[in-house]
Amino acid sequence: MLIDPQFAMLVVQVTFVGFPKHQKTTNIPKQRQKIAVVQWYSEQEELNDLYYYAIRIGIEKRAEDLTYDIVRYFNNQIIQIADDIAGIIAIGKFSNQQIKRLESYNRKLVFVDSDTLNAGHPCVSTDFNNAVIQVLDYFMQHGLTSIGMIAGEEKTTDGKEQLIDQRFRTFRNYASELGVYHTKYTYIGDFSAQAGYDLMKQAITEHGEALPQALFVANDTLAIGALRALQEARIAVPERVSLISFNDTPLTKQIFPALSSVTVFTEEMGRIAVDTLNRQLINPEVVPTMTRLATRLTIRDSSV
């Protein structure tokens, strides 16, 4: 395979000069090119979910470093994508039909927060498996063996595909290995504070004094709703029920008690997505890859 000489020079510089992380370098053409950022959320939904907002901010910062212009499209605007874009970064979950539609606009595609290797496109995601294992290990190490989960479920925005949350899948499998999985302690709804509140109230009604000692909640929004239901029922957190959520958005530190949460490096996901697309533009023959970012368990006041 022939290697673009400019790309080869870049590799040599990184290897021997040791540029710092996210070195500032321009894209290959001298004029500013446009990158389309396609979000599976609507504009209002993005305002309500700081997780995807932070990914977009990471994209925009890195694009500016590399002198790309950003053109934003929300899920109901895909038909409007312009012809003069260099490539597309798609944030969120997309059905096979939606992926094919994006391909019809531009084959240079990178997906963030989904696994699209089978579709032949590079992607950036979070290491959900080890994150969930770390949460369960933490509970077990602190003597909490009665463990439940409030999980979320989603569909692609065109309604074509039901999405299984990898967090729930790993929780079920690993908790089963540990001998602590109980279907009766698992509740599933949409990713909203209202769903978290309703599911937690249902759990309180069904289990009463037998409520699990610990709950893993699939994202911060669900956890905020669940915490409100526990507080209304005068169930002490973390003395009676320990809570750990996922994503670690700024909301976790703005409530009482402050939520323990799995920290996801969302801005870094966005920056890596731009670097991945930039490599495609430099060398169209580059092999698609998946970049999976590690997480960090951040313990605050909602867990023992």
Backbone bond lengths (Angstrom), bond angles and torsions (degrees), N, CA, C in turn:
res aa  C-N    CA-C-N  psi(-1)  N-CA   C-N-CA  omega(-1)  CA-C   N-CA-C  phi
1 M - - - 1.461 - - 1.519 109.59 -
2 L 1.341 115.73 132.65 1.462 119.71 178.23 1.509 110.17 -73.97
3 I 1.314 117.59 142.02 1.467 122.55 -179.94 1.518 108.62 -110.53
4 D 1.294 115.58 128.49 1.459 120.97 176.64 1.526 108.35 -56.63
5 P 1.349 118.59 123.25 1.478 119.91 -177.06 1.513 113.13 -59.12
6 Q 1.360 117.32 -33.35 1.466 118.23 178.30 1.510 110.81 -67.50
7 F 1.347 116.56 -38.20 1.470 120.23 178.03 1.518 109.98 -66.25
8 A 1.333 116.48 -38.80 1.464 120.04 178.68 1.517 110.58 -61.91
9 M 1.340 117.03 -40.88 1.465 119.81 178.37 1.517 110.30 -62.63
10 L 1.365 116.64 -38.43 1.449 119.79 179.96 1.517 110.94 -63.20
11 V 1.339 117.09 -42.32 1.454 121.34 179.33 1.519 110.66 -61.49
12 V 1.339 117.37 -44.26 1.459 120.77 -179.71 1.524 110.42 -62.34
13 Q 1.334 116.64 -41.27 1.461 119.29 -179.43 1.516 111.23 -63.68
14 V 1.319 117.13 -42.93 1.455 120.09 -178.69 1.517 110.40 -66.33
15 T 1.324 117.15 -38.59 1.459 120.88 -175.78 1.516 112.47 -71.79
16 F 1.311 117.54 -43.45 1.458 119.82 -170.47 1.524 114.05 -100.96
17 V 1.344 116.17 -28.13 1.452 117.99 -179.00 1.519 110.65 -87.64
18 G 1.349 116.03 -31.26 1.446 119.93 177.71 1.504 112.63 74.22
19 F 1.353 116.88 53.76 1.451 120.55 177.73 1.517 109.29 -60.27
20 P 1.345 118.44 148.87 1.460 119.95 176.22 1.515 110.93 -66.58
21 K 1.302 115.34 165.28 1.450 121.90 179.45 1.526 110.63 -55.17
22 H 1.352 115.52 138.39 1.463 121.99 -179.38 1.523 111.08 57.61
23 Q 1.334 116.63 47.88 1.456 119.38 179.13 1.526 110.20 -57.43
24 K 1.306 115.27 148.12 1.463 119.49 -178.23 1.520 108.68 -82.73
25 T 1.323 114.96 116.21 1.459 120.28 179.28 1.518 108.22 -146.03
26 T 1.294 117.43 146.51 1.456 120.12 -176.44 1.512 110.51 -87.65
27 N 1.345 116.21 159.46 1.455 119.43 173.56 1.523 108.74 -71.05
28 I 1.315 116.58 163.82 1.468 121.53 -168.61 1.541 113.49 -61.75
29 P 1.348 119.68 -51.02 1.459 116.86 177.83 1.526 110.31 -67.88
30 K 1.306 117.08 150.68 1.463 121.19 -175.73 1.533 111.57 -76.37
31 Q 1.350 117.59 -33.25 1.455 118.55 179.51 1.530 109.73 -77.49
32 R 1.334 115.69 154.81 1.465 119.92 179.06 1.525 109.52 -71.33
33 Q 1.322 114.86 127.17 1.459 120.13 176.93 1.520 109.62 -100.10
34 K 1.338 115.26 165.00 1.456 121.23 -178.33 1.524 110.56 -107.84
35 I 1.324 115.32 137.19 1.456 122.54 171.82 1.527 107.89 -112.84
36 A 1.317 116.44 130.10 1.461 120.59 174.40 1.523 109.12 -87.25
37 V 1.318 116.64 129.11 1.467 122.04 173.45 1.524 107.22 -107.46
38 V 1.328 115.62 113.01 1.463 121.96 -177.28 1.528 108.31 -105.16
39 Q 1.321 116.50 122.95 1.467 121.39 -177.60 1.526 110.38 -110.89
40 W 1.334 115.03 133.74 1.468 117.02 -179.15 1.528 111.46 -74.63
41 Y 1.327 117.49 -11.81 1.456 121.96 175.41 1.526 110.38 -88.10
42 S 1.325 114.93 157.86 1.463 119.89 167.38 1.530 108.07 -78.26
43 E 1.319 115.92 170.49 1.465 119.50 -179.43 1.529 110.74 -61.97
44 Q 1.338 117.21 -41.02 1.462 120.42 -179.85 1.520 111.35 -66.67
45 E 1.335 117.27 -40.64 1.460 120.84 179.44 1.526 110.84 -63.41
46 E 1.324 117.11 -36.99 1.462 119.10 178.40 1.522 111.23 -64.40
47 L 1.324 116.76 -36.81 1.459 120.25 178.25 1.527 110.99 -64.57
48 N 1.337 116.37 -28.41 1.462 120.84 -178.92 1.524 112.78 -88.95
49 D 1.328 118.05 -6.54 1.464 120.90 -176.15 1.525 108.82 -131.51
50 L 1.310 116.18 99.13 1.461 120.76 -175.81 1.521 112.44 -69.01
51 Y 1.309 118.10 -15.73 1.464 121.90 178.49 1.532 110.19 -60.80
52 Y 1.331 116.50 -54.87 1.465 119.75 -178.57 1.524 111.89 -73.35
53 Y 1.303 116.06 -29.86 1.461 119.33 175.06 1.531 110.65 -60.41
54 A 1.350 116.76 -44.13 1.467 120.37 -178.59 1.526 111.31 -66.24
55 I 1.325 117.56 -36.02 1.471 119.90 175.78 1.524 109.76 -60.78
56 R 1.315 116.22 -45.68 1.477 119.47 -179.55 1.521 111.51 -62.48
57 I 1.327 116.99 -40.14 1.468 119.84 178.67 1.530 110.09 -60.75
58 G 1.337 117.42 -41.57 1.462 120.82 177.13 1.515 112.04 -61.07
59 I 1.327 116.46 -39.95 1.469 120.83 177.08 1.520 110.63 -62.01
60 E 1.309 116.51 -47.45 1.465 120.48 -175.10 1.532 111.69 -65.72
61 K 1.330 116.58 -38.70 1.467 119.28 179.26 1.526 111.52 -65.04
62 R 1.323 116.11 -45.31 1.470 119.31 -178.80 1.529 111.39 -70.35
63 A 1.327 117.25 -35.87 1.466 120.33 176.83 1.524 110.87 -61.24
64 E 1.304 116.41 -38.84 1.464 120.21 177.81 1.528 110.07 -65.25
65 D 1.336 117.42 -41.02 1.462 120.68 176.31 1.526 111.47 -56.29
66 L 1.333 115.68 -40.18 1.462 120.69 -176.38 1.527 112.90 -94.00
67 T 1.325 116.89 10.86 1.472 125.02 177.17 1.523 113.07 59.38
68 Y 1.317 116.27 39.04 1.472 121.27 169.06 1.521 108.82 -98.52
69 D 1.321 116.34 146.61 1.459 121.64 169.67 1.523 108.54 -92.84
70 I 1.325 116.65 145.99 1.459 122.36 -179.08 1.527 110.18 -107.35
71 V 1.324 115.59 134.26 1.464 121.80 172.31 1.527 106.56 -120.52
72 R 1.322 117.53 120.55 1.463 122.15 -174.39 1.521 111.28 -94.85
73 Y 1.337 115.35 139.64 1.464 122.20 174.81 1.523 108.61 -134.00
74 F 1.323 116.19 133.92 1.454 120.13 175.37 1.529 109.25 -95.58
75 N 1.330 116.67 174.34 1.469 120.04 -167.70 1.521 114.32 -62.11
76 N 1.308 117.80 -21.66 1.461 119.76 179.26 1.526 112.57 -97.51
77 Q 1.343 117.31 12.70 1.465 120.89 -175.70 1.523 112.70 -122.21
78 I 1.340 117.82 9.15 1.461 120.04 -173.54 1.523 111.56 -59.00
79 I 1.311 117.23 -33.46 1.463 120.32 -178.51 1.525 111.90 -63.55
80 Q 1.349 117.19 -16.47 1.455 121.21 -176.18 1.534 113.45 -90.89
81 I 1.324 119.17 1.91 1.463 120.94 -174.67 1.535 110.42 -58.70
82 A 1.315 115.63 130.00 1.471 121.18 -175.41 1.524 111.50 -74.28
83 D 1.327 115.62 162.57 1.464 121.50 -178.86 1.526 112.74 -81.81
84 D 1.339 117.25 -18.28 1.463 119.38 -170.80 1.526 113.45 -96.04
85 I 1.330 118.00 21.02 1.461 120.13 179.29 1.528 110.02 -85.21
86 A 1.338 115.83 148.75 1.468 120.88 179.30 1.520 111.52 -81.77
87 G 1.324 116.90 -31.60 1.454 121.14 -178.50 1.516 110.19 -172.04
88 I 1.334 115.95 176.91 1.465 121.95 -175.33 1.526 109.84 -128.69
89 I 1.333 116.55 134.92 1.463 122.28 167.70 1.524 106.54 -112.64
90 A 1.325 116.58 120.91 1.465 122.10 -176.81 1.527 108.91 -108.00
91 I 1.326 116.51 123.30 1.464 122.42 -177.35 1.521 109.54 -103.92
92 G 1.334 116.13 122.02 1.458 120.18 175.74 1.513 112.56 115.99
93 K 1.335 115.92 -154.80 1.460 122.67 -174.05 1.529 109.20 -111.24
94 F 1.324 116.09 129.77 1.460 121.01 -176.83 1.525 109.98 -130.49
95 S 1.322 116.38 140.26 1.460 121.43 177.98 1.527 109.65 -73.96
96 N 1.325 116.57 165.60 1.472 120.46 176.92 1.520 110.67 -58.10
97 Q 1.321 116.72 -37.71 1.465 120.27 179.56 1.526 110.58 -65.74
98 Q 1.316 116.94 -40.42 1.462 120.08 178.57 1.526 111.47 -68.04
99 I 1.332 116.98 -37.58 1.467 120.43 177.79 1.526 110.16 -62.36
100 K 1.322 116.81 -43.64 1.468 119.71 178.86 1.521 111.17 -62.76
101 R 1.305 115.43 -35.46 1.457 118.94 178.61 1.531 110.56 -66.30
102 L 1.333 116.49 -42.45 1.461 119.66 176.93 1.524 110.64 -63.20
103 E 1.327 117.20 -38.90 1.468 121.18 177.97 1.524 111.31 -59.88
104 S 1.325 116.43 -31.94 1.472 119.19 -178.79 1.529 111.56 -68.34
105 Y 1.335 116.38 -21.13 1.463 120.78 176.98 1.522 111.56 -87.41
106 N 1.348 115.36 -41.55 1.456 119.24 -178.23 1.518 108.84 -164.94
107 R 1.332 117.33 132.01 1.468 121.19 -179.52 1.524 112.44 -79.94
108 K 1.322 117.51 -13.56 1.475 120.39 179.19 1.521 107.63 -86.28
109 L 1.344 114.77 95.57 1.460 122.16 -171.28 1.518 110.62 -128.73
110 V 1.321 116.21 140.47 1.464 122.34 170.75 1.521 107.06 -131.97
111 F 1.338 116.48 135.30 1.458 121.04 -179.80 1.529 109.85 -110.92
112 V 1.331 115.78 140.53 1.464 121.43 179.30 1.523 108.53 -118.48
113 D 1.331 116.30 130.82 1.458 124.16 178.38 1.523 112.74 76.74
114 S 1.317 116.91 27.20 1.457 120.87 171.53 1.524 108.98 -157.12
115 D 1.317 115.64 159.20 1.466 122.13 -179.18 1.522 108.63 -99.76
116 T 1.333 116.35 109.06 1.467 120.65 -177.05 1.527 112.26 -120.11
117 L 1.318 117.48 18.27 1.468 119.56 179.28 1.520 111.59 -60.38
118 N 1.340 116.95 -37.93 1.463 119.52 179.73 1.517 111.95 -63.71
119 A 1.324 116.03 -25.95 1.467 120.51 177.38 1.525 111.53 -86.73
120 G 1.340 116.80 -1.42 1.455 120.80 176.44 1.509 114.81 87.20
121 H 1.353 117.41 19.60 1.457 120.16 -177.08 1.524 110.98 -124.12
122 P 1.332 117.63 141.25 1.472 120.39 177.43 1.517 110.79 -66.18
123 C 1.338 115.14 155.31 1.461 118.90 -176.70 1.519 110.43 -151.70
124 V 1.325 114.76 159.92 1.458 122.97 178.82 1.520 107.00 -126.88
125 S 1.328 116.94 128.02 1.464 119.82 -177.76 1.521 110.31 -143.96
126 T 1.320 114.85 -179.73 1.464 122.83 -179.62 1.516 109.47 -105.01
127 D 1.315 116.55 148.66 1.464 121.51 177.83 1.533 109.11 -79.59
128 F 1.331 115.75 80.15 1.455 121.14 -178.77 1.528 111.62 -63.82
129 N 1.324 116.99 -39.01 1.466 120.21 -173.74 1.523 111.91 -58.69
130 N 1.321 116.83 -56.85 1.458 119.52 -177.44 1.519 112.26 -68.21
131 A 1.332 116.89 -28.96 1.463 119.80 177.94 1.530 110.54 -63.23
132 V 1.331 116.60 -46.84 1.464 120.55 -178.78 1.528 110.59 -68.05
133 I 1.311 116.28 -40.24 1.474 119.89 177.20 1.519 110.24 -58.87
134 Q 1.325 117.14 -41.12 1.457 121.08 -179.93 1.534 110.87 -63.59
135 V 1.330 117.19 -39.59 1.464 120.67 178.47 1.525 110.70 -62.90
136 L 1.331 116.71 -47.79 1.465 120.10 -179.25 1.530 111.27 -64.43
137 D 1.320 116.20 -40.35 1.465 119.31 177.40 1.525 110.74 -61.58
138 Y 1.328 116.90 -39.84 1.462 120.83 179.82 1.534 110.18 -61.41
139 F 1.338 116.35 -47.89 1.465 119.52 178.93 1.534 110.68 -58.49
140 M 1.328 115.97 -47.28 1.465 120.25 -176.69 1.532 111.11 -63.35
141 Q 1.317 116.22 -41.18 1.468 120.16 -179.38 1.528 112.15 -64.49
142 H 1.328 116.81 -22.40 1.459 121.17 178.82 1.527 111.57 -100.01
143 G 1.322 116.34 18.26 1.459 121.32 173.89 1.509 115.40 76.67
144 L 1.337 118.00 14.83 1.460 122.02 -179.63 1.532 108.59 -98.25
145 T 1.300 116.70 103.11 1.469 120.98 -175.23 1.524 112.74 -108.33
146 S 1.328 116.40 -10.56 1.462 120.91 174.77 1.528 106.93 -97.87
147 I 1.337 115.09 99.42 1.470 120.76 -167.86 1.530 110.05 -126.20
148 G 1.311 116.41 131.41 1.457 121.37 176.18 1.519 111.13 -119.38
149 M 1.333 115.43 178.11 1.466 120.27 178.78 1.518 110.21 -143.73
150 I 1.313 115.44 139.20 1.459 122.25 166.97 1.523 106.38 -107.75
151 A 1.311 115.91 111.75 1.469 122.32 -173.55 1.523 110.40 -108.98
152 G 1.322 114.85 161.79 1.458 120.88 177.74 1.513 110.95 -113.14
153 E 1.307 116.07 154.82 1.459 120.97 175.23 1.524 109.03 -130.27
154 E 1.316 115.37 148.65 1.457 120.66 -175.79 1.525 110.05 -141.08
155 K 1.319 114.62 162.50 1.461 122.70 169.27 1.522 107.70 -127.26
156 T 1.329 115.84 155.34 1.462 118.09 171.00 1.526 107.78 -62.42
157 T 1.330 116.81 156.04 1.465 119.70 -172.02 1.525 113.14 -65.82
158 D 1.335 117.97 -19.41 1.464 119.30 176.41 1.530 111.23 -87.33
159 G 1.349 116.69 -0.29 1.457 120.79 178.40 1.510 114.80 74.02
160 K 1.330 117.78 8.69 1.468 121.10 -173.93 1.523 112.81 -80.33
161 E 1.332 117.24 -30.23 1.464 119.51 -173.12 1.523 111.08 -132.94
162 Q 1.348 115.60 130.23 1.457 122.09 171.76 1.523 108.20 -81.58
163 L 1.322 117.32 135.63 1.458 121.29 -174.95 1.523 110.31 -107.21
164 I 1.331 116.55 127.51 1.462 121.91 175.69 1.520 108.11 -89.69
165 D 1.324 116.74 122.94 1.458 121.28 -178.14 1.527 109.56 -72.07
166 Q 1.344 115.77 122.29 1.462 120.33 -179.44 1.524 111.54 -61.43
167 R 1.309 117.37 -28.78 1.469 119.92 177.22 1.523 111.26 -62.03
168 F 1.331 116.39 -44.08 1.466 119.72 179.01 1.525 110.94 -67.11
169 R 1.322 116.32 -42.97 1.468 119.92 -179.44 1.524 111.13 -59.30
170 T 1.334 116.65 -46.14 1.466 120.12 179.57 1.523 111.08 -67.20
171 F 1.338 116.97 -41.40 1.463 120.50 178.30 1.528 110.34 -57.65
172 R 1.316 116.96 -49.41 1.471 121.09 -178.56 1.525 111.27 -61.06
173 N 1.332 115.87 -45.88 1.467 119.20 -176.36 1.527 112.01 -68.88
174 Y 1.331 116.79 -45.91 1.464 118.87 -176.40 1.529 111.31 -73.53
175 A 1.331 117.25 -39.53 1.465 119.68 176.86 1.527 110.40 -62.90
176 S 1.320 116.76 -34.64 1.478 119.92 176.43 1.524 110.44 -65.31
177 E 1.327 116.85 -41.95 1.470 120.20 177.20 1.526 111.17 -59.78
178 L 1.338 116.01 -37.51 1.455 120.91 -178.94 1.532 112.56 -79.94
179 G 1.336 115.72 -10.03 1.455 120.14 -178.62 1.509 114.38 78.48
180 V 1.345 118.33 23.12 1.465 121.06 -176.68 1.534 112.43 -122.44
181 Y 1.338 117.87 12.41 1.470 119.04 -179.21 1.524 110.10 -87.51
182 H 1.339 115.64 130.34 1.457 121.73 177.11 1.521 108.36 -135.22
183 T 1.313 116.06 119.73 1.460 120.68 -179.27 1.527 111.13 -56.01
184 K 1.333 117.05 -35.39 1.470 120.34 -176.69 1.521 112.54 -65.16
185 Y 1.332 117.51 -17.46 1.461 120.97 179.17 1.532 111.91 -99.11
186 T 1.308 117.73 11.38 1.466 121.65 -178.59 1.523 109.76 -111.31
187 Y 1.329 115.78 128.52 1.461 121.60 -178.92 1.529 108.40 -129.90
188 I 1.337 115.46 136.52 1.468 120.30 -174.31 1.522 109.93 -129.51
189 G 1.335 115.77 131.67 1.461 121.50 176.06 1.515 109.82 -153.34
190 D 1.317 117.39 -166.88 1.465 118.32 178.72 1.531 109.74 -79.80
191 F 1.319 115.91 167.74 1.462 121.72 -176.66 1.528 110.27 -83.76
192 S 1.320 116.51 75.43 1.465 120.39 179.17 1.514 109.45 -143.50
193 A 1.338 116.29 158.43 1.454 120.72 177.51 1.527 110.48 -64.49
194 Q 1.330 116.34 -36.69 1.465 119.15 179.19 1.517 111.23 -64.00
195 A 1.328 116.94 -41.18 1.465 119.97 177.73 1.521 110.67 -63.87
196 G 1.348 117.32 -41.73 1.455 120.34 177.59 1.515 111.24 -59.95
197 Y 1.322 116.99 -41.71 1.465 122.43 179.03 1.529 110.51 -64.44
198 D 1.325 116.63 -49.16 1.470 121.08 -177.23 1.524 111.64 -64.43
199 L 1.320 117.07 -42.91 1.471 120.31 -178.92 1.523 111.21 -67.08
200 M 1.343 116.51 -38.51 1.459 119.30 178.89 1.520 110.79 -67.47
201 K 1.327 117.72 -39.17 1.457 120.55 177.11 1.531 110.16 -63.16
202 Q 1.331 116.03 -39.45 1.460 119.86 177.33 1.525 111.01 -62.03
203 A 1.324 116.79 -43.24 1.465 120.99 179.12 1.526 111.13 -63.09
204 I 1.327 116.57 -41.54 1.467 120.73 179.39 1.527 110.43 -62.90
205 T 1.327 116.21 -43.27 1.464 120.67 179.70 1.524 111.49 -64.23
206 E 1.331 116.22 -42.84 1.459 120.34 -175.62 1.524 113.44 -74.00
207 H 1.328 117.83 -34.22 1.459 120.14 -171.01 1.529 114.63 -110.21
208 G 1.315 117.98 -23.86 1.450 120.06 177.73 1.519 112.25 53.46
209 E 1.314 116.49 -123.19 1.460 121.62 -179.12 1.527 112.56 -67.05
210 A 1.343 116.63 -17.70 1.467 120.85 -179.25 1.526 112.29 -91.40
211 L 1.326 116.56 16.45 1.466 120.51 177.40 1.530 109.33 -57.62
212 P 1.334 118.48 141.40 1.474 119.74 -179.06 1.519 112.48 -55.59
213 Q 1.325 115.32 153.79 1.469 120.99 177.58 1.524 111.76 -71.58
214 A 1.324 116.73 -26.97 1.471 121.52 -174.03 1.521 109.69 -142.63
215 L 1.309 115.08 147.75 1.461 121.21 177.29 1.524 109.60 -134.04
216 F 1.333 115.40 131.01 1.453 121.46 169.89 1.524 106.78 -99.67
217 V 1.337 116.60 127.58 1.461 121.57 -175.68 1.525 108.52 -117.08
218 A 1.333 116.49 134.28 1.465 121.67 -165.20 1.522 115.15 -68.71
219 N 1.332 118.81 -21.43 1.469 118.58 170.36 1.521 109.94 -156.81
220 D 1.315 116.52 170.42 1.460 121.72 -173.25 1.522 111.79 -64.88
221 T 1.325 117.58 -36.67 1.461 120.56 -178.40 1.517 111.00 -63.85
222 L 1.322 116.93 -46.45 1.465 120.85 174.95 1.524 110.83 -59.03
223 A 1.328 116.32 -42.30 1.471 121.00 -176.82 1.516 111.85 -64.83
224 I 1.323 117.58 -36.36 1.462 120.77 178.98 1.528 110.20 -63.74
225 G 1.323 116.77 -41.85 1.462 120.40 176.52 1.519 111.78 -64.95
226 A 1.334 116.66 -42.32 1.458 121.08 179.55 1.528 110.87 -63.53
227 L 1.314 117.14 -41.11 1.457 121.54 179.95 1.528 110.82 -62.84
228 R 1.317 116.70 -39.95 1.470 119.97 178.68 1.527 110.86 -62.01
229 A 1.336 117.10 -41.73 1.471 120.57 179.12 1.527 111.21 -64.65
230 L 1.317 117.37 -39.16 1.465 121.21 178.17 1.524 110.67 -65.00
231 Q 1.323 116.14 -41.60 1.462 120.03 -179.27 1.530 111.33 -67.05
232 E 1.323 116.75 -39.66 1.470 120.08 177.49 1.529 110.96 -62.19
233 A 1.341 116.12 -34.25 1.457 120.86 -179.74 1.532 111.97 -85.85
234 R 1.327 116.81 4.05 1.470 122.99 -179.78 1.538 111.80 58.35
235 I 1.317 114.75 39.60 1.466 120.76 175.55 1.519 107.38 -99.86
236 A 1.319 116.58 118.34 1.463 121.25 -171.84 1.524 111.88 -71.76
237 V 1.330 114.00 133.95 1.471 122.15 175.61 1.529 106.95 -119.41
238 P 1.320 118.96 121.81 1.472 128.77 9.88 1.532 114.39 -99.96
239 E 1.332 118.36 4.89 1.470 120.04 -172.62 1.531 112.17 -58.23
240 R 1.337 116.84 -41.28 1.466 120.04 179.39 1.520 112.39 -99.51
241 V 1.327 117.18 -41.58 1.472 122.08 179.21 1.525 108.82 -131.85
242 S 1.325 116.21 123.53 1.467 121.74 174.48 1.523 109.20 -89.90
243 L 1.320 115.92 137.25 1.472 121.17 179.33 1.526 110.42 -120.48
244 I 1.332 116.07 134.99 1.463 121.71 168.40 1.521 107.29 -131.80
245 S 1.314 116.58 129.29 1.464 121.17 -179.82 1.525 110.57 -108.22
246 F 1.323 116.33 -164.75 1.461 121.31 -173.50 1.522 109.36 -141.06
247 N 1.316 116.33 139.85 1.477 128.78 176.09 1.526 111.89 109.37
248 D 1.329 117.69 -40.06 1.461 122.24 179.34 1.527 111.75 57.62
249 T 1.320 115.67 53.06 1.457 121.02 172.35 1.532 108.90 -73.42
250 P 1.337 118.70 167.77 1.475 120.18 -179.88 1.525 114.27 -57.23
251 L 1.327 117.53 -20.37 1.462 120.70 179.79 1.523 112.54 -60.26
252 T 1.334 117.61 -28.71 1.466 120.42 -174.58 1.519 112.57 -63.07
253 K 1.330 116.62 -26.97 1.469 120.38 -178.03 1.520 112.79 -96.22
254 Q 1.332 116.66 -1.71 1.458 120.55 -175.68 1.517 113.28 -102.15
255 I 1.322 117.77 3.01 1.456 121.09 -179.90 1.521 109.00 -119.79
256 F 1.338 115.98 170.40 1.462 120.50 179.54 1.523 109.28 -125.86
257 P 1.326 117.20 129.73 1.465 125.98 -8.07 1.525 111.33 -71.97
258 A 1.326 115.46 153.85 1.469 119.75 178.83 1.526 109.17 -59.34
259 L 1.327 115.25 137.72 1.463 120.54 -173.34 1.525 112.81 -81.53
260 S 1.315 116.14 130.79 1.465 120.04 163.52 1.520 107.12 -68.84
261 S 1.320 116.41 143.03 1.463 118.51 -175.71 1.518 110.68 -158.35
262 V 1.318 115.97 154.57 1.456 121.82 172.62 1.527 107.83 -79.49
263 T 1.322 116.21 117.50 1.460 120.74 -179.50 1.522 110.01 -78.01
264 V 1.320 115.17 123.00 1.470 122.66 176.71 1.522 107.54 -109.20
265 F 1.314 116.76 132.39 1.467 121.10 -174.24 1.530 109.60 -89.05
266 T 1.333 113.60 77.17 1.457 120.86 -170.77 1.525 113.32 -67.30
267 E 1.327 117.41 -44.38 1.467 118.43 179.54 1.525 110.51 -62.18
268 E 1.316 116.75 -37.59 1.463 120.36 177.68 1.530 110.79 -63.28
269 M 1.327 117.17 -37.32 1.462 120.41 175.58 1.519 110.47 -57.90
270 G 1.332 116.22 -44.07 1.457 119.79 179.46 1.512 112.70 -64.93
271 R 1.332 116.36 -42.29 1.468 119.97 -179.62 1.534 110.69 -63.65
272 I 1.318 116.00 -43.06 1.472 119.13 -179.39 1.526 110.73 -65.34
273 A 1.317 117.10 -34.83 1.474 120.19 178.04 1.526 110.79 -60.75
274 V 1.328 117.07 -41.79 1.474 119.82 178.72 1.523 110.00 -66.21
275 D 1.331 117.91 -43.33 1.466 120.35 177.98 1.528 111.45 -60.56
276 T 1.330 116.13 -38.35 1.465 120.56 179.87 1.523 110.77 -65.95
277 L 1.328 116.67 -43.57 1.460 119.82 177.54 1.525 110.45 -65.81
278 N 1.316 116.87 -39.20 1.463 120.88 179.15 1.533 110.71 -58.71
279 R 1.336 117.02 -40.08 1.469 119.85 177.70 1.522 111.19 -63.37
280 Q 1.329 116.89 -37.62 1.474 119.63 177.01 1.520 111.67 -63.49
281 L 1.319 115.81 -38.32 1.461 119.47 -178.67 1.523 111.03 -71.59
282 I 1.340 116.77 -32.74 1.458 120.70 177.08 1.525 110.52 -72.92
283 N 1.338 115.53 -42.31 1.466 120.92 -176.83 1.522 109.20 -136.62
284 P 1.345 118.06 95.63 1.465 121.23 -176.97 1.533 113.86 -60.96
285 E 1.333 118.01 -16.47 1.463 120.88 -178.57 1.524 112.71 -90.25
286 V 1.317 118.56 5.59 1.464 121.12 -177.64 1.531 109.60 -61.97
287 V 1.330 116.38 141.92 1.460 122.30 -177.35 1.533 109.37 -76.92
288 P 1.344 118.30 133.29 1.473 120.11 177.86 1.527 111.51 -60.51
289 T 1.307 115.84 140.29 1.465 121.04 -179.72 1.526 109.88 -134.39
290 M 1.338 115.07 159.41 1.461 120.39 170.00 1.521 108.24 -109.14
291 T 1.328 116.54 129.28 1.457 121.59 173.46 1.526 107.41 -106.64
292 R 1.325 116.24 118.88 1.466 121.20 -178.12 1.518 108.44 -113.54
293 L 1.329 116.74 118.58 1.458 121.79 -175.61 1.524 111.34 -89.32
294 A 1.323 115.05 140.97 1.457 120.71 174.97 1.525 110.00 -69.80
295 T 1.321 115.66 163.80 1.453 122.41 177.23 1.529 109.27 -121.19
296 R 1.330 116.31 178.15 1.462 120.75 176.51 1.525 108.57 -140.57
297 L 1.316 116.62 131.58 1.462 120.47 177.01 1.536 108.80 -81.16
298 T 1.328 115.83 117.41 1.460 121.36 -178.37 1.530 108.69 -107.85
299 I 1.307 116.43 112.33 1.454 121.67 -176.25 1.525 110.15 -92.98
300 R 1.339 114.54 128.38 1.465 120.94 175.97 1.530 108.95 -127.52
301 D 1.304 118.32 -144.60 1.466 121.40 -168.35 1.521 114.91 -85.31
302 S 1.335 118.64 -10.81 1.461 119.82 -175.13 1.522 113.33 -86.17
303 S 1.318 117.20 -1.03 1.468 119.76 178.43 1.523 109.50 -135.89
304 V 1.333 114.77 152.53 1.465 119.32 -177.11 1.521 110.38 -72.36
